[in-house]
Amino acid sequence: MGVCDRQDEQRFRGFRPRLAFCGVILVASMSMPALAAGADDVETAISLADLLRSARTVISANQARINDPTLGDKGLNGDAVLGAAMENDIKTTGHDPRSVPPASPKGKLIAALSNAIKQVMDANQKTINKKGVGFKGFVPAVFGRLVTEQFQAEAGDRARIKVTAPPELVRNRKAAPDEFERQVIATKFLSTDWPKDKIYSAIAPFQGRQATRVLVPEYYGAACLSCHGEPKGEIDITGYPKEGAKLGDLGGVISISIFP
């Protein structure tokens, strides 16, 4: 999945990522009796999506810098990227994720995601800072996948995050939607009467366990279309055929599962 942030052209500091959720709706799982998702878990999931998007925007805003073959150290280590993500999270939400009590369930998951962001950036410094090489392949979608994979190691059995998309847009099989995600995408997010930017939340199974599942839709911005736009089928810089997407089309979904 290759959806990128609408603020791609903005720089490392001072950017303001557009959040993909304007409200919370508590709805029933499609395969279960009506059960409302827990408000605390939904709020936690939204905070995790906020932070992931804010960190991904740092990578998006610095893509040209990352791919500059004349530069060595890009100044994008784990502490720098996490710090910038936190700053922008505060700007967009009015809340500092670091103010959440660290011993609380929400605080532990924010810490897990923060650690994942730092570890991914620090582990990829050699690639990011390599001189003489232009396109590094370290794009927002790759960064997001690596962070969500590391988050699983950090969070243990408490939560999962995946960035998925409509099946026809998935570029990495690891990001393919499961049946629950596929149905929400098909019957909700792609429906003409679904309010744009609204999330979907429900109590539903995830890999055999009941969880609060929160899906956050994301839409293609102008910067995304260089890889995902027209002409459809043309090979983009990453080596994949373009999808022929248009501005504002559904491009991806952040899927978060929080276990009781």
Secondary structure, DSSP 8 states (H G I E B T S, - for coil): -----TTTTS-SSS-----S-S---B---TTSS-----HHHHHHHHHHHHHHHHHHHHHHHTHHHHT-TT-S--S--HHHHHHHHHHHHHHHHS--GGGS-TTSHHHHHHHHHHHHHHHHHHHTHHHHT-TT-S--S--HHHHHHHHHHHHHHHHTTSEEEEEE--GGG-SSGGG---HHHHHHIIIIITSTTS-TT--EEEEEEETTEEEEEEEEEEE--GGGHHHHSSSTT-B-TTS-B-----TT-EEEEEEEEE--
